[in-house]
Amino acid sequence: MYLLLGIDDTDSEESQDTQTLAVSLGKRLESLSLARLINISCHELLHHPSISFTHTNTSCCLLLDAEAIKTREIDLTCREVLLRESAPYSNPGFALATWNQFDPEIVVWGKRAKINQLVRADAVSLGRQHNMSMAGILGSGVGVIGALAAVGLRYEGNDGWVSWMPGITRLQGIYTQIQLSQFIQFDRIETESGKRPAFDDRISFSETVKPILKNGKVTLLISAAKRGVDFQWQA
């Protein structure tokens, strides 16, 4: 079964960024054989002077494949990792839900978090209403706001970018889609306008890519290459 695990550590200057923390948590779950980490998405939320963050107000959502009986252990491991790896002056929180546990209210919460300042009590109330496992770990625990938002936005599938997925760190050089499929699986490869390359077209990767979420699909955006190069597309 698929699980969505949202986290937000409301960074302090001393803390690692939320994306790094998400990868660490996902790898820990895999090392304990509790879940398979499919990907991690990032979702930028409202910027406001009263909201605690260092550079960007970004929360993350881990898409996991796990057995239902391991949900409680995943919950406990999440608490352990956030408690151990979050900075003392941050306010981390998490929200854990099964893919079939969703109500439109959770998606609405995620969209509201991008434009409105929300409060912790409402996040906790909404999560409990839908039997979600969630908690603030340190400080004020306001990280549950962004954690719940990440879960809703990831489920809706039209916000944010994928910061981690198997094979993404190997994307340097020129590949056809057939060659790419040997170590990484994008749901779609297309331009902003929806044009897709031929399977034997050559795609150049020169920088770290950020696949986006589009209609629930992990989508790699490409653009036409300039004339005079030995590839057709630039990622």
C-alpha positions in Angstrom: 0.0 0.0 0.0 1.1 3.6 -0.6 1.7 6.0 2.2 2.3 9.7 2.2 4.6 11.1 4.9 4.8 14.8 5.1 7.5 16.6 7.1 8.3 20.2 7.9 11.1 21.2 10.2 10.5 25.0 10.0 14.3 25.5 9.7 16.5 27.3 12.1 19.9 28.7 11.0 21.5 25.6 12.7 19.3 23.0 11.0 19.9 21.0 7.8 17.3 21.8 5.1 14.1 19.9 5.0 15.0 18.1 1.8 18.1 16.6 3.4 16.1 15.6 6.4 13.5 13.9 4.2 16.2 11.8 2.4 17.7 10.8 5.7 14.3 9.7 7.0 13.5 7.8 3.9 16.8 5.9 3.9 16.3 5.1 7.6 12.9 3.5 6.8 14.5 1.5 4.0 17.4 0.3 6.2 14.9 -1.0 8.7 12.9 -2.7 6.0 9.8 -0.7 6.9 9.1 0.8 3.5 10.4 1.4 0.0 11.1 5.1 -0.7 9.6 5.8 -4.1 10.2 9.6 -4.3 10.3 12.8 -2.3 8.4 15.9 -3.4 9.0 19.5 -2.2 6.2 22.1 -1.8 6.9 25.8 -1.3 4.4 27.4 1.1 3.5 30.9 2.1 6.3 33.4 2.8 5.3 35.6 5.7 7.4 37.4 8.4 5.7 35.6 11.2 6.4 32.1 9.7 9.6 30.5 10.8 11.9 29.5 8.0 15.4 30.4 6.9 15.5 30.7 3.1 12.3 29.1 1.7 9.3 27.8 3.4 9.4 24.4 1.9 7.9 21.2 3.2 8.4 17.7 1.9 6.4 14.6 1.2 7.8 11.1 1.1 5.9 8.6 -1.1 6.3 5.2 0.4 5.4 1.6 -0.4 4.8 -0.3 2.8 2.7 -3.0 4.4 -0.2 -1.9 6.5 1.0 -3.7 9.6 4.2 -1.6 9.5 2.5 1.8 9.8 3.0 2.1 13.5 6.7 1.3 13.2 7.0 4.0 10.5 5.3 6.5 12.8 7.7 5.7 15.6 10.8 5.8 13.3 9.7 9.2 12.0 9.5 10.5 15.6 12.9 9.1 16.4 14.6 10.6 13.3 13.0 14.0 13.6 13.9 14.2 17.3 17.5 13.2 16.7 18.2 15.1 13.5 16.2 18.3 13.8 18.0 21.3 15.2 17.1 22.3 18.8 15.5 25.5 17.9 13.4 24.2 15.0 9.8 23.1 15.3 9.5 19.9 13.3 6.3 18.0 12.7 5.0 15.2 10.5 1.8 13.8 9.1 1.3 10.2 7.9 -1.6 9.0 5.8 -2.5 6.1 3.5 -3.2 6.9 -0.1 -6.9 5.9 0.2 -7.3 8.0 3.4 -8.0 11.2 1.6 -10.7 13.8 1.8 -10.8 16.9 -0.4 -10.4 19.0 2.8 -6.8 17.9 3.1 -6.1 19.0 -0.5 -7.7 22.3 0.3 -5.5 22.7 3.4 -2.4 22.3 1.2 -3.6 24.9 -1.2 -4.5 27.3 1.6 -1.0 26.9 3.1 0.4 28.4 -0.1 -1.5 31.7 0.3 -2.7 31.9 3.9 -1.2 31.8 7.4 -2.6 28.8 9.2 -2.6 27.6 12.8 -1.4 24.3 14.4 -4.6 23.5 16.2 -6.6 23.4 12.9 -4.0 21.1 11.3 -4.2 18.7 14.3 -8.0 18.8 14.3 -8.2 18.1 10.5 -5.6 15.3 10.8 -7.5 13.6 13.7 -10.8 14.0 11.8 -9.4 11.7 9.1 -7.5 9.3 11.5 -4.1 10.5 10.3 -1.0 10.0 12.4 0.7 13.3 13.1 2.7 15.1 15.7 4.9 18.1 16.5 8.2 16.9 17.8 10.1 19.8 19.2 9.4 23.4 20.1 5.9 24.6 19.2 5.3 21.8 16.8 4.0 24.1 14.1 5.7 21.9 11.6 2.5 19.9 11.4 1.0 22.7 9.4 3.4 22.3 6.5 3.6 18.6 6.9 -0.2 18.2 6.4 0.0 20.7 3.5 2.7 18.6 1.8 0.6 15.5 2.1 -2.4 17.3 0.5 -0.4 18.9 -2.3 1.4 15.6 -3.1 -1.9 13.7 -3.3 -3.5 16.3 -5.6 -0.4 16.0 -7.8 -0.1 19.5 -9.4 2.3 21.3 -7.2 6.0 21.2 -6.4 9.0 19.3 -7.7 10.6 15.9 -7.1 13.9 16.4 -5.2 14.8 12.7 -4.9 13.9 9.5 -6.8 16.1 6.5 -7.6 18.7 7.3 -10.3 18.3 11.1 -10.2 21.9 11.7 -9.0 23.2 9.9 -12.1 21.7 12.3 -14.6 24.7 13.8 -16.2 25.5 13.5 -19.9 23.4 12.7 -23.0 20.8 9.9 -23.1 18.0 8.6 -25.2 14.7 7.7 -23.4 15.6 4.0 -23.9 18.9 4.5 -22.1 17.3 6.6 -19.3 14.8 3.8 -18.6 17.7 1.5 -17.6 18.2 3.5 -14.3 15.4 6.0 -13.8 11.7 6.1 -14.5 9.9 9.3 -15.3 6.2 9.1 -15.9 6.4 11.7 -18.6 9.1 13.6 -20.6 7.8 16.6 -22.4 8.1 20.3 -23.1 6.0 23.0 -21.4 3.5 22.8 -24.3 3.3 19.0 -24.0 5.5 17.9 -27.0 7.3 14.7 -26.3 10.6 13.5 -27.8 11.0 10.4 -29.9 12.4 7.4 -28.1 15.8 7.7 -29.9 16.1 11.5 -29.5 19.1 12.5 -27.5 18.5 14.5 -24.3 21.3 16.4 -22.6 21.6 16.7 -18.8 24.1 19.3 -17.6 22.6 20.5 -14.3 20.6 19.0 -11.5 17.1 18.5 -12.8 13.9 19.1 -10.8 11.0 17.0 -12.3 7.7 18.5 -11.5 4.4 17.0 -10.5 1.8 17.4 -13.2 -1.6 15.7 -13.1 -0.2 13.3 -10.6 2.8 12.3 -12.8 6.5 12.8 -12.3 7.2 14.9 -15.3 10.6 15.9 -16.7 10.4 19.2 -18.6 12.7 19.6 -21.6 13.3 22.3 -24.2 14.5 22.2 -27.8 18.3 22.3 -28.1 20.1 25.0 -29.9 21.4 24.4 -33.4 24.9 22.9 -33.9 24.8 20.5 -30.9 24.7 16.7 -31.1 21.4 16.3 -29.1 17.8 17.3 -29.7 16.7 18.3 -26.3 18.0 20.0 -23.1 16.7 18.9 -19.7 
